[in-house]
């Protein structure tokens, strides 16, 4: 740093010194004035001093005034001087204002933008200069570079005095080369290998893809948290005396990498000894014992112990004891290496709900929120009811966030429940497009409102036009019809779709309803009436139609059917589940009038389970059967698998029984065409692993294994035609609808139908 610059900064930090006019002490002041101020108005300075015109001058009073002026924080020097005038003695307070930073510029920064650097500055343009703030800014800039791996970065300030009170600051950065963590070593670990412990922590060693993943970057706060992660792992595996020392980071002699050392002392592994209960027991100890998961003889697990505490307190809270405590008393026996557990139960006072208040819902009616709340004013408090209330409100999809808190009521045994919601847009208007491997390109427009009129009504009007399909629909559903728990709604729709053998046009409508048996179990019922037209027959299909018009129909028919289903959903968040199950059973009967007669039954089961943090495993299986009712099942009502929604890697609607037809054209040339007949039985499912790639944007990666078949053969032979595939892809909750880009590879491709190398499955936009 230049010597002139050092002297200048030193001058700015010298202790404040003032001159006091002791020689004039005892004289009367005829006027008080301020000199030297440029930015600060005189009135602001005179407002803080005590001496006024007409007062007698005393040194202690001027000293107090000088201190008061200095405390304003705008001046680096303040003096009091007296002068004689024709009228008498005039007291002048002469000030020297602190310099103001007019510009802040950067030089030498390549890896970090100016905007990024300005975010951490303590100094601001057009603010008073402070060497302390300058030093803090330099430290923060160096830390910012360190968080990106540039630990040797240096920042040099240059201060240019534009005027006596205006400064320009230039910060020159010498970034140096990027330095990453070469090795992470643990000292004292016997129970778990270095590799295992490295897998637990967020800090990682550098590798050839560090430029993409950020692995190898040292961040102090992350490394400190890693010590806590290691401690948790040991405590969850019985090492109750684990001690993790302060991690140290060293720069290699060549100054080209970092080395991290983590010392630890494991101690011995302990198991659970006796488990007991004491205190205020609302149930026999044997019954409480059944509620917890800890078992004698098992390895001590602090995480499991914490879960047991929550379970016990919730069991008390569900009986109205909102402030119950389950205090675990541990007694370690170093000789036997066991820990005895005793839960000391305190029930506290029996609590009821006095009032439920709702805030943050300018659009959504209070009753829409209240009907999802599972605690009631005047009734006993319930911990399970509180948790279920939040889950129900989030599952509505109306809110970004829901907070349910309790506050003291009018007496000690009453609680007020405060529900605070943050609404999010629930209506969408979109004109856009999409693509699916089934329908090709699609142009679509839709108006949807999931919270119509703030009453929770679901309204929609939509249209989509694609290369092989057209769909138009309008509908309205009230999930709490007439403020009951019944759901009632209806739709009118029209669709056209081109298949390989024929085209189908539908015009129909439905009336639907449902009733929730509980928060997890719901029923659904629907009556629909459709007018169906099968036209544009292929030559092969025409041949079959002319031979067997019953099984290969064409023309206009009608369908009148009733549908019913029951579903149990135990997932945590229905819009994007991570744990729980969805089990459903459905049945449809077509025969209440109309031309088409059939019945269909299906069952569907999906399981979600978090394996590690946000890594979610899911498994699904679907079985279906469609049967005859006084006539063949219509060909378009049978089961067809293949494509992105069932069996990836196989062409859509091609996994089904088939037949071949030889067709002769006008030139007497013959060709063999395949007609897909559909099956009366289907079985398909998958196993998937999904992991967020960009969580803030809703981007996930997925790998999958699919299996399935559609057949008309016996159940015993169903597995003979089972097809399988595997692959991976990306999913994105995009603004115009869900996007899926997935690649499936058939395990057992069919000759002349499937590509052994696989196929892309792509879908974007809401498919109607």
BELWO-V637375 format. One record per pair of residues at least 24 apart in sequence whose ideal C-beta (glycine too) atoms are under 10 Angstrom apart, sorted by the first residue. I is the first residue (numbers start at 1). J is the second residue. Records with the same first field share a line. If there is no record, write none. Layout:
I=J  J
This chain:
1=156  157  158  159
2=158  159
4=159  161
5=156  157  158  159  160  161
8=99  159  160  161  167
9=129  131  134  135  157  159
10=131
11=76
12=76  98  99  129  130  131  134  159  167
13=76  130  131  132
14=76  77
16=66  67  69  70  75  76  77  78
17=66  77  78  79
18=62  63  65  66  67  69  70  77  78  79  80  93  94
19=62  66  77  78  79  80  81  94
20=57  58  59  60  61  62  63  65  66  79  80  81  82
21=57  59  62  79  80  81  82  83  89  91  92
22=57  58  59  62  80  82
23=57  59  82
24=57  59  62  80  81  82  83  84  89  91
25=56  57  58  59  60  61  62  82
26=56  57  58  59
27=56  57  82  84  88  89  91
28=53  54  55  56  57  88  89
29=53  54  55  56  57  61  62  82  88  89  90  91
30=54  84  85  86  87  88  89  90  91
31=83  85  87  88  89  90  91  92
32=65  80  90  91  92  93
33=83  90  91  92  93  94
34=69  78  92  93  94  95
35=79  81  92  93  94  95  96
36=75  77  78  79  92  93  94  95  96  97  164  165
37=69  74  75  93  94  95  96  97
38=95  97  100  163  164  165  166
39=74  97  98  100  128  165
40=69  72  74  75  95  97  98
42=93  95
44=69  72  74
45=69  72  74  75  78  93  95
46=93
47=72
48=72
49=80  91  93
51=80  91  93
52=91
53=87  88  90  91
55=91
57=82  89  91
62=91  93
65=91  93
66=93  95
69=93  95
70=95
73=98  128  130
74=98  100  128
75=128
76=128  129  165
96=164  165
97=128  164  165
98=127  128  129  130  165  167
99=128  129  130  159  161  162  163  164  165  166  167
100=125  126  127  128  129  162  163  165  166  167
101=125  126  127  128  129  130  133  134  159  166  167  168  169
102=126  127  129  160  162  163  165  166  167  168  169
103=160  162  166  167  168  169  170
104=137  157  167  168  169  170  171
105=158  168  169  170  171  172
106=141  155  169  170  171  172  173
107=156  158  170  171  172  173  174
108=153  154  155  156  171  172  173  174  175
109=141  145  153  155  171  172  173  174  175
110=173  175
111=144  145  148  149  150  153  173  175  178
112=141  144  145  147  148  150  153  173  175
116=141  144  148
117=141  144  145  155  171  173
119=144
120=144
121=169  171
123=157  167  169  171
125=169
126=166
128=165  167
129=159  165  166  167  169
131=157  159
134=159  169  171
137=169  171
138=171  173
141=171  173
142=173
143=219  220
145=173  175  176  178
146=179  217  218  219  220
147=214  217  218  219  220  221  222
148=175  178  214  217  219
149=176  177  178  179  180  181  206  210  214  216  217  218  219  258
150=174  175  176  177  178  179  217
151=176  177  178  179  180  217  218  249  251  255  258
152=176  177  178  179  251  255
153=177  178  179
176=255
177=255  256
178=206  210  211  216  217  256
179=206  216  217  218  251  252  255  256  257  258
180=204  205  206  207  210  211  214  215  216  217  218  256  257  258
181=205  206  210  215  216  217  218  223  249  257  258  259  260
182=206  216  252  256  257  258  259  260
183=252  257  258  259  260  261
184=216  223  226  247  249  258  259  260  261  262
185=259  260  261  262  263
186=230  244  247  260  261  262  263  264
187=245  261  262  263  264  265
188=242  243  244  245  262  263  264  265  266
189=230  234  244  262  263  264  265  266
190=264  266
191=233  234  237  238  239  242  266  267  268  269
192=230  233  234  237  239  264  266
194=262
196=233
197=226  229  230  233  234  244  262  264
198=226  262
199=233  612
200=226  229  230  232  233  234
201=225  226  227  228  229  230  233  247  260  262
202=226  229
203=229  247  249  260  262
205=257  258  259  260
206=257  258
216=257  258
217=258
218=249  258  260
220=247  249
223=247  248  249  260  262
226=260  262
227=262  264
230=262  264
231=264  302
232=302  303
233=303
234=264  266  267  269  302
235=300  301  302  303  305
236=299  300  301  302  303  304  305  306
237=266  269  270  299  300  301  302  303
238=267  268  269  270  271  272  298  299  300  301  302  337  338  339
239=264  265  266  267  268  269  270  299  300  302
240=267  268  269  270  300  302  330  332  337  339
241=265  266  267  268  269  270  332  334
242=266  267
243=267
267=334  337
268=332  334  337
269=299  300  337
270=299  300  330  332  333  334  336  337  338  339
271=295  296  297  298  299  300  336  337  338  339
272=296  297  298  299  300  301  304  305  330  338  339  340  341
273=297  300  330  331  332  333  336  337  338  339  340  341
274=331  338  339  340  341  342
275=308  340  341  342  343
276=329  340  341  342  343  344
277=312  326  341  342  343  344  345
278=327  329  342  343  344  345
279=325  326  327  342  343  344  345  346  347
280=316  321  324  325  344  345  346  347  348
281=316  343  345  347
282=315  316  319  321  324  345  347
283=315  316  319  345
285=343  345
287=315
288=312  315  316  326  343  345
289=343
291=315
292=326  341  343
294=328  341  343
296=338  340  341
297=338
300=330  332  337  338  339  341
302=328  330
305=330  339  341  343
308=341  343
309=343
310=383
312=343  345
313=345  346  347  348  383
314=382  383  384  386  387
315=345  383  384
316=345  346  347  348  383
317=347  348  351  380  381  382  383  384  385  386
318=380  381  382  383  384  385  386
319=347  350  380  381  382  383
320=347  348  349  350  351  352  353  379  380  381  382  383  413
321=345  346  347  348  349  350  351  380  381  383
322=348  349  350  351  352  353  380  381  382  383  386  406  413  415
323=347  348  349  350  351  381  406  412  413  415
324=348  349  351  383
348=413
349=411  412  413  414
350=380  381  413
351=380  381  406  409  411  412  413  414  415
352=376  377  378  379  380  381  409  411  413  414  415
353=377  378  379  380  381  382  385  386  406  409  414  415  416  417
354=378  407  408  409  410  411  413  414  415  416  417
355=407  409  410  414  415  416  417  418
356=389  404  415  416  417  418  419
357=407  416  417  418  419  420
358=417  418  419  420  421
359=403  418  419  420  421
360=399  401  402  403  419  420  421  422  423
361=398  399  419  420  421  422  423  454
362=423  454
363=398  423  425  426  427  451  453  454
364=393  396  398  399  421  423  426  451  453  454  455  456
365=451  453  454  455  456
366=419  454
367=454  455  456  480  483
368=393  396  398  451  454  455  456  457  479  480
369=393  396  398  399  402  419  421  456
370=419
371=456  479  480  483  484  485
372=396  398  402  419  456  480  519
373=404  417  419
374=519
375=404  406  415  417
376=417
377=416  417
378=414
381=406  413  414  415  417
385=417
386=417
388=519  520
389=417  419  519
390=419
391=519  571  572  573  574
392=519  574
393=419  421
394=421  572  573  574  575
395=519  569  571  572  573  574  575
396=421  426  450  451  456  479  574  575
397=424  426  450  451  458  573  574  575
398=422  423  424  425  426  450  451  454  456
399=423  424  426  451
400=424  425
423=451  454
424=451
425=449  450  451
426=450  451  452  454  456  458
427=451  452  459
428=460  735  736  737  766
429=461
430=462  735  736  737  765  766
431=463  736
432=464  734  735  736  737  764  765  766
433=464  465  466  736  764  765
434=464  466  734  736  737  738  739  762  763  764  765  766  767
435=466  467  739  762  763  764  765
436=466  468  469  643  644  645  652  740  761  762  763  764  765  767
437=642  643  644  645  648  651  652  740  742  759  760  761  762  763
438=466  468  469  497  642  643  644  645  651  652  653  761  763  767
439=464  465  466  467  468  469  470  471  497  498  652  763  767  768
440=466  467  468  469  498
441=465  466  467  468
442=466  467  468  469  470  471  763  764  765  766  767  768
443=467  470  765
444=471  736  737  765  766  767  768
446=473  736  737  765  766  768
447=474
448=475  766
449=476
450=477
452=476  477  478
455=479  480  483
456=480
457=481  489
458=487  489
459=489
460=491  766  768
462=493  766  768
463=494  768
464=495  765  766  767  768
465=496
466=496  497  498  767  768
467=498
468=496  497  498  499  500  503
469=495  496  497  498  499  503  504  767  768
470=494  495  496  497  498  505  768
471=495  496  497  506  767  768
472=496  507  768
473=508  509  768
474=509
475=509  510  512
477=512  513  514
478=513
479=514  516
481=513  514  515
484=515
485=514  515  516  517  522
486=513  514  515  516
487=512  513  514  515  516  522  523  524  525
488=512  513  514
489=513  514  526
490=526  527  528
491=526  528
493=528  530  768
494=531
495=530  768
496=533  535
497=636
498=536
499=534  536  538  541  635  636  640  652  653  676
500=538  540  541  651  652  653  654  673  674  675  676
501=534  536  537  538  539  540  541  542  544  545  552  635  636  653  661  673  674  675  676  677
502=534  535  536  537  538  541  542  545  552  553  554  635  636  675
503=533  534  535  536  537  538
504=532  533  534  535  536  635  636
505=531  532  533  534  535  536  556
506=530  531  532  533  559  636
507=531  532  533  558
508=532  558  559
510=561  563
512=563
514=564  565  566  567
516=567
517=566  568
518=568
519=569  570
520=567  568  569  570  571  580  581  583
521=566  567  568  569  570  583
522=565  566  567  568  569  584
523=564  565  566  567
524=563  564  565  566  567  584  586
525=562  563  564  565
526=561  562  563  564  565  586  588
527=560  561  562  563  592
528=559  560  561  562  563  588  590
529=558  559  560  561  592  593  594
530=557  558  559  560  561  590  594  596
531=556  557  558  559  594  595
532=556  557  558  559  594  595  596  634  636  637
533=557
534=634  635  636
538=661  663  673  675
539=661  663  664  665  671  673
540=659  660  661  662  663  671  672  673  674  675
541=635  661  673  675
542=661  663
543=661  662  663  673  675
544=635  659  661  675  677
548=632
550=631  632
551=631  632  633  634  635  677
552=632  635  659  675  677
553=595  596  632  634  635  636
555=595
556=595
557=594  595  596  634  636
558=590  593  594  595  596
559=590  591  592  593  594  595  596  597  598  634  637
560=589  590  591  592  593  594  595  596  597
561=588  589  590  591  592  593  594  596  597  598  599  600  637
562=587  588  589  590  591  592
563=587  588  589  590  600
564=588  589
565=602  603  604
567=604
568=605
569=606
570=607  608
571=606  607  608
572=608  610
573=608
575=733
576=608  616  690  698  700  733
577=606  607  608  609  616  618
578=608  609  610  614  615  616  617  618  690
579=607  608  609  610  616  618
580=606  607  608  609
581=605  606  607  608  609  618  619
582=606  607  608  618  620
583=607
584=622
586=624
588=626  637
589=629
590=626  629  633  634  637
591=629  630  631
595=631  634
596=629  631  632  633  634  636  637
597=628  629  630  631  632  633  634
598=626  627  628  629  630  631  632  633  634  637  638  680
599=625  626  627  628  629  633
600=624  625  626  627  633  637  638  639  680
601=625  626  627
602=626  639  682
604=685
605=685
606=685  686  688
607=687
608=688  690
611=689  691
612=691
613=691  692
614=690  691  692  695  700
615=689  690  691  692
616=688  689  690  691  692  700  702
617=687  688  689  690
618=686  687  688  689  690  702  704
619=685  686  687  688  705
620=684  685  686  687  688  706
621=683  684  685  686  687  707  708
622=646  682  683  684  685  686  708
623=681  682  683  684  685  718
624=679  680  681  682  683  684  710
625=679  680  681  682  683  715
626=678  679  680  681  682
627=680  681
628=680
633=678  680  712
634=678
635=675  676  677  678
636=678
637=678  680
638=676  677  678  679  680  681  682  710  712
639=678  679  680  681  682  683  684  708  709  710  711  712
640=676  677  678  679  682  710
641=678  679  682  683  684  706  708  709  710  711  723
642=676  684  706  708  710  723  725  744  753  754  761
643=744  759  761  763
644=729  740  741  742  744  759  760  761  762  763  767
645=684  740  761  763  767
646=682  684  685  686  706  708  710
647=684  685  686  706  707  708  709  710  723  724  725  744  746  761
648=686  704  705  706  725  726  727  728  729  740  742  743  744  745  746  758  759  760  761
649=704  706  723  724  725  726  727  742  743  744  745  746  747  749  754  755  756  757  758  759  760  761
650=706  708  723  724  725  744  746  749  750  753  754  755  758  759  761
651=676  750  753  754  755  759
652=761
653=678  710
654=710  723  750  753  754
655=679  682  684  708  709  710  711  721  722  723  750  753  754
656=682  709  710  711  712  721
657=709  710  711  712  713  721
658=750  753
672=752
674=752  753
676=710  753
677=710  712
678=710  711  712
679=709  710  711  712  713  718  721
680=710  711  712  713
681=709  710  711  712  713  714  715  718
682=708  709  710  711  718
683=707  708  709  710  711  715  718  719  721  722
684=708  709  710  722  723
686=724  725  726
687=726
688=728  729
689=728
690=729  731
693=730  731  732
694=730  732
697=732  733  734
698=731  732  733  734  735  738  739
699=730  731  732  733  734  739
700=729  730  731  732  733  740
701=728  729  730  731
702=727  728  729  730  731  740  742
703=727  728  729  742
704=728  729  742  744
705=744  747
706=744  746  747
707=747
721=748  750
722=747  748
723=747  748  749  750  754
724=748
725=749  754  758  759
726=758
727=758  759  760  761
729=760  761  762
731=763
732=764
734=764  765
736=764  765  766
737=763  764  765  766  767
738=763  764  765  766  767
739=763  764  765
740=764
